[in-house]
Each structure stands twice: as structure tokens, then as C-alpha cells.
Amino acid sequence: MGSKLFLVRHGETVWNLEARYQGITNTGLTSEGLKQAELAAKYLSKVNFSGFYSSPLGRTIETAEVFKKVLKKSYEVRENLKELSFGKWEGLIFDDIIAKYNNDFQNWIRNPFEDPPTGGESFNEIINRGKQEIVKILSENEDGSNILLVTHGGFIVAMLVYWLKISPERWSSIIQSHGAINVVVIDKEIPYISQINFTGHLFKYYSSTSDRIIKNYSKLRR
């Protein structure tokens, strides 16, 4: 059937709360972020993972450490699993970006494949390194394995956009919540996506917390 990838977004950070672009800047988890990581780890604790990999950034390492404790399994750090570089936007809130780099932002949100953030990385670049890393990871594990990747919202969105062949103008239709789980089976190089942005392990009842990012993108589009 092919190997199954579990792509997990890291838990919440202070910059997430402040709606600041983080990119490759090192940030740590809040207490809520640690809780989200723990709930995600417990939800996946019955899965027999053959491989466990993490982005090298602080927020993903903290998330991976929680998984390591729950799963009792060590992980490998992979540079290519890190977040999209947002260049000069890192550390800025949405309003700051619009004030200083509005043209670049509007170009990026229309087509991030070709138009990167100011001084940052395009979707084509992150997809290329993501594809290469996932091919390498799949080669390191037997066919039919369960593989855990602790990574970032931008990375996950970019890969889902690639796998689903979503058009440039619809890339932001995919949302990633903190601690969300995505499940993709890769069989004969064909992706079969069974879960996107699953957060049922985080809330007893339905939560609309993901609506915040939708409101931000809606407000900032011309």
C-alpha cells in the first residue's frame, strides 16, 4: 500500500499569538503549545512508527521532544523540513508587512510559487527541497512504514498544494492549525491524502480557532 506519512504542525508560539511571521526564526512553544504537542503525541501513541523526523527549528524540536517522551522513540533532525523563509517579513505582524511591503505581499499571496516574500523563499523552492527530503526519508524506511514528520504550517501547506496540484490563486485555501495532523500515503509515487488539518484530538467539541488565519488573509487581499 505504500508508506504513510504523518505530518504534524508544531504547537503554538508567542509569535503565533501575536500574528507575527516566524519563518526560519527560532521561537519556542507557549504552555498551550506544549499541551497541543502532548495531545497530538498521545493521539498517535498507538501508531508503530519506523521513522521519526523533525525540522531543526526550536518550536519543532520542542514539539518533537514531547513526542519522544510519549512515544519513547528518538528522532532525527532534517534541515529540509524547516519552515519557509519569510525573509524581511520575519518578526513583523500583518499590518507591518502591508505598510512596508504591500506590493510584494500582494504578489506573494496571488502566486507564492513564483513571487517569494521580500528576501525570502518561494513555494517552488520549499516544494523542491520538501520533495527531495521526503524521497530520501521514504528510501530510509521499508515500504508500508508509518513515518512521523514534525514540521511547520508553511511546509505542510506547500506539500499539500503540490500533491493536490492546487492552482497558485487557491494555495491559501488550505489551513494548518497548531498541533494539527495530516496523513498522506505515498504509493508508487502517488499521494493518497486521508486527513488534512485534523484537530479532533485537541478539542472536546468543535473549535473555530482556525478562523483567525482565514480572517487575516481575507482582510489583506485586495
Secondary structure as UniProt FT lines:
FT   STRAND          3..9
FT   HELIX           14..17
FT   TURN            18..19
FT   TURN            23..24
FT   HELIX           31..43
FT   TURN            44..46
FT   STRAND          49..54
FT   HELIX           58..71
FT   STRAND          76..77
FT   HELIX           79..81
FT   HELIX           87..89
FT   TURN            90..91
FT   HELIX           94..110
FT   TURN            112..114
FT   TURN            118..119
FT   HELIX           123..140
FT   TURN            143..144
FT   STRAND          146..151
FT   HELIX           153..164
FT   HELIX           168..173
FT   TURN            178..179
FT   STRAND          181..187
FT   TURN            188..189
FT   STRAND          190..198
FT   TURN            200..202
FT   TURN            209..210
FT   HELIX           211..220
//
